[in-house]
Amino acid sequence: MRDINGATGRGGRPGRALLGAAFLGALLPLQAQAQTQDQTQGQIQDSGTGLLLDTISVQGAGESATGPVDGVAASASATGTKTDTPLVETPQTVHVVPAWQVAETGARSLPDALAYTPGVSQTYGWTLRTGDQVQMRGFEIWNTLRDGMTYQVNTYDGQQEPYGLERIEVLKGATSVLYGNLRPGGVVNAVSKRPTDAPFGEVGLEIGSHARRQVSADTGGPIDPEGVWSWRLSGLVRDSDTFIDHVPDDRRFLSGALRWRPDARTSVTLLSEYQQDHTAAFSAVLPAAGVVLPNGNGTIARSRFVGEPGHDRYRLDRWSAGYQLDHAFSDAVRLHQGLRYYAADQDNRFLSYDLLAADQRTVTRSGQDRNEQTWGLTTDTALEIGWADGRATHTSLVGIDASRLRLTSKRYSRTATDLDLFDPIYGGPVGPRVPAYAWGDTVEQIGLYAQDQMKIGDRWVVVFGGRQDWVRQTSTDPFTGAVTADGERSDAFTARAGLVYLAPNGLAPYASFSQSFEPVTGFDRQATRFVPTRGTQYELGLRYVPPGRDILLAAAVYDLTQTNGLVSDPADTTFSVQLGEERSRGLELEARAALTETASVIAAYAYTDAETVDGGPLAPGLAGRQKGGIPRHMAALWADWRLAALGLPGLKIGAGIRHVGEMPANWAEFTVPGYTVVDAMASYETGAWKLQANAVNLFDKAYASCTADCFWGEPRRLALTLTRRW
């Protein structure tokens, strides 16, 4: 595990991490005589991922890379290029999940929202409510982005609230040329809700399983008649239990946005957010015997709580504030700058099981208290230049981004009494907390990048770019003041190249090459310092976007390797080891289509062959083994139908099926069974009112995910939501 945008080596910590150094970049305007590509003169889109300016026209009626997706298939994204680019012209896999899909499927987190996205899975149950960790293309993705910049510092800094998002975008594979030091599997980029040009509002009331009660509201619009100033305010209050006994899921969330657009060439958007969570962490961890392996006592209840009522708690206060600036110096030269400050305060204490006794029902327990504070300042400045060389038109991008991130973690151990998993009796004494270990990491990062999107005629698109990163980390022990890393430096150059052919009938085959880089701090059990990881991906793909149709069909094959990847040491799990090489190969298929005016479908399939090629000197036994926690096969299908043909235009029904294939457990000699679950939805609209019912895991399928330990998946969940819009 990791606590920052990097990996940790010292064991006992689920991640020491990375944090980075803030920097405000500025670039002088360049004068250029250029021809822009299908450009709406003087119009600027609010940025969400670095640089989102209208230099390349999008398919669809006015859709921008940060705005809502009205249809089934998005036509534009900025996550894959940092410019507002048609998806069909992006030579790398990009998935877009619109806000309407999140609401329709009843998703309550980013991993939930990505359940119908090819090859994206959540397997680590201990971050079910405290993080957005997912797996893509055979690699764990620990940190998500917000509007194209680093958002969370600590792995356990909580989840992003989907209600505050306009869309969720996934860029698969190595992405360091655009976003710096990240893992090779890809990135998840959440795009914030922005002010709107027209006034609107909605209020929602939700009730559901486990005593769930939630009130939400979203409103905004222009402030003055000319629309120079506009605003957006979204928020919710939730009180809820969970399917695990004694574990709440309470949240307070508020996000605000204010936009100043004095003329057609300039836009400044202020973005802010506050979130408070109250739940419990790690108390859902269970032994494999009784979950996926036989146990003479039977099956452990999915609701079993291994902590102590009144003791276990996870309390998070998190806030962020920043801005997005877009300015056109001319029709050809445009500037984007973004900045965000982020801070979080976490109070987390829990009991977890240590060993299962010979009777296969009694577990020993121990406790830990974690007091963690994080903050970060990140910025991204880029200049976009449109120009022509007689044979091709170009959209060139040069930029500088930087961050300064800080994490302080103090951890304390506690003793606890044993617990019978089949007949638990709570109330045993919990020992006093004793200092265990602590660290304070400060990471400073600066990156320089350049990219050119070249369109040759109407048929060929060439994309190439490069980036140089510098990272510096200092680590101290807050308990003792000892310096464990004094300005450790890492640097790397990464590159990217891609080619797309745009056929007249909507077919668009492409090929691409990309690289990744991630610093790693700490040392192994032999006191050997870790070196940065490097990733390389080759991808071939094909998209089909028929002109004038709300349809996107996509297929991609890839070969992705990582050297020096960090995993738990099989010989001593309190430490980590660096592997020589990990490799993932696979196939991904996606279909998003409006079949008729009243029916649509979303389909996904992924085959992933992920293995450890070289385990390195400390883990030679891992060579040739399939990576744990990675299913070879995943598939999903969602369809909805508005019953207008039956004389019920306000009634809509939807259903989905999700399949996750069997997978090996991490560091354990057993296989976790695959599973298939069914979801359903029904809604009725009349005037300004909408009533929606959702069922997740409709048939209450029992399933689990496992590392060496196991976590039950969510049982059947029901919800009823009443919304009024104006």
N, C-alpha and C positions, 0 to 999 in steps of 0.2 A: 504493500500500500504506500501511498505518497500523501504528503500533506501540502505540497506545493507543486508548481510546474517543474518538477524534476523528481528524482527518485532518491531514496535514502538507502543507506547501506547498513547502518547500525541497527541491529535487531531490537526487538522489543518495542520499537516504535513503528506504528503503521505508517511510516513515512516521514522522513526528515525533510526536507523539502526545499523548495525553491521559492525565492521571492526576489524581486528585481528592482531596479532603480529608475526613478522617474526622471523624465526628461522632456522638455518641451522643444520640439523641433520646429524650425521655421525655414522656409525656402523662399528666396526672392522670386518674384514673378518673372517669367521668361516671355519674351516677345516672339511670337511665331506667326507665320503666314501659313494657314493650313485649311484644309477642307475637312469638315466634320462629317461623321457618318450618320445619315438619317437622324439629324439632331434637331430638336425643338429649340429654336434660337432663344437664348437667354434663360431658359427654364432650368431650375436646380431642384433636384430631389434631396430631401433630408437624408443624410447618411446614416447607415447603420453598421457598416462593416469596414470602415476605413475610408474609402473613396467611392461615393455613389453619385456620380454626375452623369448627365444624359449625353454621353458621347457615342453610345451605341443604342440604337432603337430597340425597343422590346416588342415582342409579339404579344398581342392582346390589347385590349382597349384601355390604354393608359396605365397598365400595371407597372409599378416601380419595385425595386428590390427591397424596399422597406415598407411598402404598403400592403393592404389586405389582398388576399387571393380570393377572388369571387368565384372562380370556377373550381373544377376538380384538380387540374394540373396547373401549377405555377408556370409562368413563361419566362420570368427573369429572376436573377439572384445576383448578389454581390459577394457571397461567401467564397466562391471559387476563383475570383479575379480581383476583388476589391474595387471593381467598377460595376456599374449597373449594366449587366450583360445578359442577353438571352441564354437560357439554359442550353439550347441547342448549339450554341457557339462555344461552350465551355468544355475543354478536352480532359475532363476528369469527372468522376461520379459525384453528383450533387443531388440530394433529396430535399424537398421542401414540404413541411407539414404546416398547413394553414391553421389559423385560430379556429375556424369553423369545424375542422376535423377534430381538434382537441376537445371542443365542447360536445360534438356529436357522439364521440366514442366514450365519453365520460372519463377522460384521462385526468389524473390528479398530480402528475409529475412529468418531467422531461422523459424519463424512461418509459412511463406509461404512454406518452404521446408518440413515441417512436416504435410502439409495438407492431405497427403495420408498415415499418420501413425495413427493406431487405438487410438481413445480416446484423441487426442491432439487438442486443440482448442485455438484460440485467441479471446478474447471477449472484452478486454479493449481498446477502440478506442483511448484514449489519449496517448497510447504508440505505436501507429501505426508506427511511424518513429523514436521514441526516446527510444525504448526498445524492448527486445525479450520475453516479458512475455507471458506465455501460461498457460493453465490449463490441468492437468492430474489427473486422478483418483479422481476427486472432489476437488482438491486443486490447488491454484495458485502457479506457479513456477516463482519467481521473478528474480532469478539470474542464469545465465548459467555458465558452466565451459569451460575452454579452455585447452586442453591437460591434462585433469584430475585435474586441479587446479583452484582455484578461479581466475576469470578473471576481472569481473566488480565489483566495489565497490558500486556504486549508482544505484538505480533502473533506473534513467534517464541518465545513462552514454552511451546511444546510442546503436545501434544494431551491432552485429558482421556481417561483410561483407562476404556473402557466397562464393564470388569468391576466397577468401583466404583459403578455407577449402578443405580438401581431403574427408571428410565424416562427417556426423552428427549422433551422437548416443544418444539414449534415454534409460535410465535405469528406469523402473517403480517401484514405491513404496518406502518404507523406505530404505535409503542408508547411514545412518550415520556411520556404521562400516567402510566403505571405505572412505567417504568424510567429515565426521565431522558434524558440525551443519548446517543442511539443512531441508527443508520442507518435509513432508512425501510423497507427491505425486510422487517424483522421481527427476531426474536430466537430463538436456540436456547437453551433452558434445560435443563440437566442436573440431575436430582434424585438426590441421594446415597442410598445404602443406609442404612437406619436399623435400630436394634435391634428385635428381634421379641419377641412375647409368649411364643412357644414355642421351645424349644431346637432347633437344627438345625445341620447342617454339611455341607460338601462339599469334596472334593479332586479336582482335575482334572489330567490329563497330556495334553499336546498335542504332536504332531510333524507336520511338514508340509514343503512345498516350501521350497527355499532353506535347508536345514539348520535349520529352525525347531524349537526345543525350548522348551517352556513348562510350568511347574508353577504351579497356582493353588489357592487355598483361600479358603473363605468360611464363617464360623461365628459363632454368637451365640445369644442367648436371655436368660432372666431370671437374675439373680444370686442373689436371695433368694426364698423361697417365696411371698411376697406380690406379687412382681413390681414392687416399688418401684424397684429398680435392674435395668437390663438393658443388654446390650452387643452389639456387632457388630464383627467384624474380618475384613477382606478383603485379599488381596494376591496378587501373582504375581511370578515371576522368569522372564525370557525372554532367550534367546540365539538370534540368528537373523541370517542374511544376507538380502538382498533380490534382486529381479530385476535390479538394477543392480550391475555388478561393483564390488567393493571398498567397498560401502556396507552396514554392519550395521544391525540393528534390535533393539538390546538395551534391555531395560527392567527396572527394579526398582520395584515399586509396593506401597504399604501404606496402607490407610485404616482408621481406627478411629472408633467411635461409642459413647458412653456416655449412657444416658438415666436421669434421675431423675424419678420421677412419684410424689410423696408423697401425692397425693390425686387425685380425679377432675377437679379444676379446674386443676391445675398440671402442667406438663411442661417440663423443661429437658433439651435434648439437646446434648451436646458432640460436635463433628465435627472430625476432623483427617485429614491426608493428606500423604504424602511420595512423590515420584516422581523417578527418575533415568533419563535417556535417554542412549543413546550411538548416534549414527547419523551421517549426513552430509547437508548441505544444498546446494542450488543446482547440484550436479554432474550433474543430469539434464537441464539446459537444453541444447537442441539447435537448430540452424538449421532453418527450415522446409523448405529444399531437402534432400531425403533422408528427410523424415518425411511431410509431406503434399503437398509440391511435387516435381516431377521433379528428379532428380539423375543426371547422366551416369555416376556411379560406382555407382549402385544405391541401396538403402535402408540407412540407418544402423541398426545393430543396436539393438534395444530395451535391451540390457544395457550399452550404451556408457557409459563413465565418462569425463568430461572433466577430472577433477581429477588429483591425484597420489596413488597409494597410499601410505599412511603419513603423508600430510600433511593431507588433508581430514578434518575431524571436526566434529561437533556434540555437545557435552556439556552436559547440562542437569541441574541440581539444583533441585527445586521443592518447597515445603512450604506448608501452610496449616493454620489452626486457627481455630475459632470456636464459636459456640453459637446455638441456637434456643430462645427462651423463649415459652411460651404460658401465659396465665393468664386464667381467667374470674372477673371480679369479681362477676358475677351471671349469671343466665340470659340477660341481654340485652347485657351489656357485657363485651368480651373484649379482651385485650392480646396483641400479638405483638411480639417484638423479636428481631432477628438481628444478629449481628456476625461478621466474618471478617477475619483477618489473612492476608496472602498475600505470599510472597517467592520469588524465583527468581534463579539465577545461571547465566549462559549463556556458554560458551566455544565460539565458532564460527569456524572458518577453512576457506576453500575456494578453489578455482580455478574460474573459469567462462570460457566462450568469449566473445570480443569480436566478431570479424569472421570471415566465411567467405571464404577466398581464391578467386581466379578459377578455380582447378582444382576447386572445389566439394568438396574433401576435407580441406583443411588449414585449421585455425582458429587464430587468435591467442588467447592466453589471458592473463589477469591474475588476481591474487588479492586477497583481502580477509580480514582478521582482525577479528572482532567480539567485544568483551568487554562484556557487558551485565548489569546488575543491576537488578532491579525489586522493588518492594514496594508493598503497598497495604493500607489499612485502610478497610473499608466497613461501614456499619450501616444498618438499616431498622427503624423503630418505627412501629407502626400500632395504632389503636384501632378495633374493630369494634363497632357498635351496632345491635342489632335493635329495631325499633319499628314501630308501626302507626298509621295516621291515620284508620282507619274504613273506607276504601275499598281500601287497599293495605297490604301489609307491606313493610318496608324493611330492607335490610342496608346500612348506611352505613359508610364507611371513611374515616378521616382519618389522615394519617401524615406522617412526615418521614424522609428518607433523606439520607445524606451519605457522602462518601468523600474520602480523601487518597491519591493515587497518585504514585509516583515511578519514573522511568526514567532511568538513566544509561547511555549508549552511547558507547564509544570504538571507532573504526574506523580500521584501518590498511590500506594498500595494499601489494601485492607484485607484482613482475614474474615472468613465467614463460615457458617456451619454447612454441613452437607444437606442435600435436598433429594427427596424421593420424587422422581419425575412422573411416576404413575399415581402417587397419592401425596401431593406436596403439602407440607405443613410449614407455613411461613411464621415469621416472628422470632427466629433465632437471632442471637447477637451478631452485630457487625463490628469488627474491631476498629480502633482508631486509625486514622490515615497516617502513613509513614512515607516521607519523601522517597521516591523511587528513582526517577531520572527526569531530566528537563533539558531543554535546548531553546536557544534563540537564534533564528536564522534571518539574515538580511541578504537579499539577493538583488543585485543591480544588473540590468540588461540594457544594451543598446544594439539596435539593428539597422543597417542600411540596405535598402532593397530597390530593385529596378525591374520593370516588366514592360514588354511591348506586345500588344495585340494587333496583329497585322492582317488585314482583310484584302485578299487579292481577287479583284473582280467581285462577283457575287457568289463564288463557290468555295473559296479556300480561306481558312482562318488559321493563322500560325500564332502561337503564344509561346514566349520564352522569357525567362527571368532568372535573376540571381540575387543572393543575399549574403551579407557578412554579419555575423553575430559576435558580440563580446559579452561574456557573463562573468560576474565577480560575486563570490559568496563568502560571508563571514559567519561563523557559528560560535556561540558561547553557551556555557552551562549556567542558567540563571541561579541555580542553587549554590554553585561554588565560584562562579566567575571565571572558570577555566575557559580558555580559547581552544576550541577543537578544530576550527578551520579559520585561518587568518588570510582572508582575501584570496581564496582559491579561484583561479582564473580558468575559463574555458572559452574557446573561440572556434568558429567553424564557418566554412563557406558552403552554401547549399544552392542547388540549381533546379530548374524546372523547364520542360519543353513539351509542347503539344501541337498536334495538327488535326484539323477538322475539315471534312468535305461536306458541303451543304448541297445536297441534291435537290432538284426542283420539286420532287414529289414529297419532300419532308424528311427523307432519310438523311442521317448525319453520322457516318462512321468517323471514329477518332482514334488517335494513339497518343500516349503521353508517357513522360518520364518525370519523376519527382523524387526529392530527397528530404530527409528529416534529421534533426539534431536535438539532443536533450542532455544537458549537463547532469551529472550524478555525483552527489556528495557522499562522504562517509567511507567506510572501509569494511573488508570482510573479516572473517574470524582469524585470518592470518595477518591482520593489520595492514593489508595491501589496499592503498587508496584506489577508488573507482575512477574509471575514465568515462568520458561522454559516450552515449549511445549514438549510433548512426543508422539511418534507415534509407532504403532505396526501393522504389516501386516502379514497375512497368505495367501499363494498363492499356487494353484494347477494348473499345466500346462501340455501341451502335445505338442511336436514338432515332425514334420516328415521331415527328411532330407534324401531322398533316395540316396544311394551311387552312385557316378558318375553322378548325375543329378543336374542341376542348379535350385533347388526347395527348398523352405522353407514354410511349413505350420505350423501354431502355434495357440494354443488356451490356454487361461488362465482365471481362476476365482480367485477372491481375496476378502478379507475382511480386510479393512484398517480403523483404528480408530486413532483419535488424541484428546488428552486432552489439555486443556488450550490454544486452538487456539484463535488468535486475529482477531477481526472484528470491523467494525465501530459500535459505540453505537447507536442503534435505537432511543434512547431518546435524544441524543445530538451527532450529527455526527462529532463534533470537537474533540471528544474523542473516544477511543476504549474500548472494553470490552473483557474479556477472557471467552470463552465458557467452559462449563463443559466437553462436549464431542461432537465431530463430527465423523460421520461414513460414509464410502463409500464402497459399494459392487458392483461388476460388472463382466461382461464377455467381453473379448477382443479376436478377431479373426484376423489373418493376413495370407495372402497368397502372396508369391513372387515366380514367376515361369517363366522359359523360356519354352513356350509351344512347339515351334519349333526353328530351327536355325534363323528364321526371325520374330518370334512373341513372345511377352512376356506380362505378366499381373501382376498388383499389386492391391490387394484388402484388405480392412480393414473394420471392424465393431466393435463398442463398445457400450455396454449397461452400464450405470452408474447410480446407485441409491445412491445419496449423500444427507444426511440429518443431521440436527442438533438434536442430541439426548437429550442434556442437554444445555439449553441456559445460565445457570449460574444465580446468583442472580440479575444481572443488565439487563438481556435480557431473562426473562422466557418465553416471547411470541414466541421466536424462536424455542422452543422445538417441535420436531416432524415435522418441516417444511423442505421441499426440499430446498437445498442450491441454492441461486440465481446464475444465470449465468452458470449453469451446465446443458447441455442437457442430457436427458436420452438416446437418440439414436443418433449415428453418424455412417455414412457409407461413403466409398469412393472406387472408382474403376478407375484404369488407365490401358490402354492397348495401345500397339504400334505394328506396323507391317511394316517391310521392304518389299517393293514390288518387290522382286527379281523374284518371280514366274511369274510376269507379264512382265518380261524383263526390269525392272527398278530398278536395284540393288542399285542405289544411292538415291532413293526416299524412305522416311520413313514418315508414318503418325501416329499420336497418338491422343487419346481423353480420357478425364476423366470426371467423374461425382462425385460431393461431396454433401452429405446431412447432414445437422445439424438440429436436431429435436427442437421442441419448448422447452422453458425453462422459469422459473419464473425470473423476474427481482429481483435484490438485494434490499431488504428493500422497495419494492413497491408491491402493490396489483394488478399486472397485469402480463400477460404472453406474452413473446416475441415469435412471430410466427417463426416456423422453415422455412428452405429454402433449395433449391437445385440449384446448379450452375453447368455449363458445361464448361470444358476447352478443348482446342484443340491445336495441333501442327502439322506442316509439315516441313520437312527438305529435302534438296537435297545436296549430296556430290559428288564431282568430283575432283579427285586428292587431292591436298592440301586444297581445298576450300570447305566450307560448308555454305549454306544459310538456315536459319531457321526462320519460322514464328510461333508466339505464340499468342493465344487468351485466356485470363483469363476472366471467367464469360462471355462466348461467347454470350449468349442471353440477357445480360444486366439485370439480375435479380436484383430487388431492395430488399435489406434485411438489417437488423440492429442488433446490439447487445446493451443491455441496462444494466445498474446498476439501479439507480433510474432515471438517465438521459440516453440518447441514442446516438449512433454513427452509421452513415450509413456505410454499407460495401462497398467495392470497386466496382464501376460499370465496364462495359466492358473495358478491357485493351488490346491493340494490340501492338506487338513488332516485329521488323524484325532485325535479327542479321546476319552479314556476318563475317565469321571467316576463317583465313588462318593459317594452322599448318605446321610445318616442324620438 
